[in-house]
Amino acid sequence: MALTEEQKKRIEQNRLEALRKRAEKEKIRAQAQANAGTVASSGSRSAASSGPGPKQAPSASFVNKPVQVPTVKPTVPSVPVRVAVKFILKSKDRFEMSFPYNPVIVEVCRAIPGSNFDSKTRNWHFELQHYRNLLSNLTKLKQTNNIELDLLQGIPEFVIQALLKETKRPKSTIDLSAVLPKRLFEALYPFQKDGVAFAISRNGRCLIGDDMGLGKTIQAIAISYYFRDDWPLLIVCPSSLRFQWKRSIGEWLDCVREDIDIDVVVDGRKDIPVNRIVIISYDLLLRVKPDTANSFKSIILDESHFIKNDAAQRTKTALKLIKACKRVLLLSGTPALSRPMELFTQLQAVDPKTFAKKHDFGMRYCDGKATQWGYDYRGTSNPDELRILLETTIMIRRLKVDVLQELPPKRRAVVMLDITLPQKAKQLMASFKSQVQATTVEELNRPEQRNIVFQWYSSTAEVKKEPVCKYVCELVEQDKKFICFAHHKVMLDSICSVLEEQRVSYIRIDGSTPSECRQECCDYFQNQEKCKVAVIGITSAGMGITLTAAQLVVFAELYFNPGVLTQAEDRAHRIGQKDSVLIQYLIAPATVDDHIWPLINQKFKVLNKVGLTKDNFSEANLARKAAKKSFYGKIDKFLSKRPRDDESDNREAGDFDFESAQASQDPVTSEDSFLMEREETLLTDDEEFKFNEDDDDLLIDDFNLKLNDSIANVPSDPNFDLNENDFLSDDE
């Protein structure tokens, strides 16, 4: 179909206008390139170049008439133009730049080699090696084009240096089969061999943060063997794991005589020996004398999150030992239990040059804020950048879901306990709740206010023990083989007492269990079918042991740190498990459980952002909400049938008869609006306890505390001052 004269005229006008705009942009581009000190020919740019640049000139066949391009003289604005710019690290070798459209800045971006424009995000991407050059060219625009940069976010110099250093590191070509004992090499999984190669490529200084149950111990043994010329080797671990380390080394290294070359320190009153391998607990680390410390050239810190608190004496002692060591290997399935700042001392131990200043780390990755008491580093910021930095430089971390496809899944569920609180107990729980809610964030940091939470926690154990024991008996009647975790002595004693009454074979591991006996207990549970229950202390035996004979894990009590809970969960969910593992959390309504559970979820969100875990309790949360409805359904149906006149019902809304309510068998529908209304008054909803990450400093992890049995006897004197030793577990 032929074009009309009007259409041809309009096409010609559009063509001329397009060429005029093209000429104008060419002038601006030439000036920007001159200012940046680069020479770039517009004719060499390919048609595939992306971004808001000009299109290619029409072909000669389309241009039938000569065109006179109008001359455009670029002008420099008299008033400075402020442009907000933000740099974001996207990978170990690339970053992106975000800014509102400005033609001059666009041309500066085009002049950088390897730059490209993302049409979806409308951001420019560059190679990391050009970051300094790009920033310098943008800064010059102030003088040449009167454009001022408002740098909202840059990339720290220590990050640039660390990442560029890694790009120059040669790839490891070590044949592990030639340098490791044959039996040890063949026992390693492929991902474990990658971990060994990673550590060797980092000269024996790294953090292995593999998920619990992925075999960090055997990797550490292989790495240490490779660097055996730098022994004596010092192994620092929780006291419960000392003899397990000795046993593992003797099993895999034939060159080490277990009874001659390995010393396990069990008595802090004696001098620390200097043998080929010395194994010591964190609490006895203070006994190492300076002259002895200089004798060790290699060190392994198992469960390295034990040194997360830079103010703790054991952390200071560990860092002094590390300074004298050439090889430093940190192992932890939960490097940060709650927040990024817990990583700093561990990172500084491995790479003191990159992670030199706590303030820089805190301001960049912990949302540092200045307060009247100093800087607050309890938040989270730039988590993606921190993840990239750690994974590129000093940390290797693999999750079970990524490397063990054949490992059965782990499922979480909440069990709402049928609990009848006496009137006095209800008043006590309500009093604790009201005191916590009425306390400001600043007040919660005071010891006397923390005591309120600790007393609430211990009082909850008292009121939960009977329904917990009832539930344990139900599991025993079903012939279940399971692990039961608890924290307070009163809870552990009650569970063991009911098992003895039922004549059930069980093992118990807590802070009072000698280290040398713990492995014997584990072996008995693993190998004896008649042993049905393992009663375990959450903090004293929640790590370093294997109990894969059980497919059910029950938590009689909650704990403030999600990392401690997942450590405990993975005593059963680890290499060697052949079946799906069910994790059950026993929740008592209207107790401290309603306060702790939301905080656990919030902390998991923080750790997910940094890439330290993929765990979450979303599945359990759904189960909890369903359980809440089911539990209170009978109560509400019972109340809805009661007389409503003032003469026959003088009780408060929360004053209901649990026994009568539980006896009711009426069906309950989830759509019952009255139920939902009552639920809000009977049980505190998650939103009511939605603390900020800053608020949860009332938790014990901020002081690196571990609540023990003595928590039940916390004095109520407001002048009583807490310290770390008041809450150390028995084995520390």
Secondary structure, DSSP 8 states (H G I E B T S, - for coil): ----HHHHHHHHHHHHHHHHHHHHHHHHHHHHHHHTT----GGGS-TT--SS-------TTT--S------------SS-EEEEEEEEE-SSSEEEEE----HHHHHHHHTSTT-EEETTTTEEEEEGGGHHHHHHHHHHHHHHT-EEEEEEE---HHHHHHHHHHHTS------HHHHS-HHHHHHS-HHHHHHHHHHHHTTTEEEE---TTS-HHHHHHHHHHHTGGG--EEEEE-GGGHHHHHHHHHHH-TTS-TTTTEEE---TTS-----SEEEEESTTGGG--HHHHTT-SEEEEETGGGG--TTSHHHHHHHHHHHT-SEEEEE-S-S-SSSGGGGHHHHHHH-TTTT--HHHHHHHHS--EEETTEEE--S---HHHHHHHHHHHTEE---HHHH-TTS--EEEEEEE------HHHHHHHHHHHHHHHTS-HHHHTSHHHHHHHHHHHHHHHHHHHHHHHHHHHHHHHTT--EEEEE-SHHHHHHHHHHHHHTT-EEEEESTTS-HHHHHHHHHHHHH-TTEEEEEEETTTSSSS---TT-SEEEESS--S-HHHHHHHHTTTSSTT--S-EEEEEEE-TTSTHHHHHHHHHHHHHHHHHHTS-----HHHHHHHHHHHHHHHHHHHHHHHHS--STTT--S-TT---HHHHHH------TT-HHHHHHHHHHS--GGGG---TTGGGGSGGGGT----GGGGG----TT----GGGG--TT-
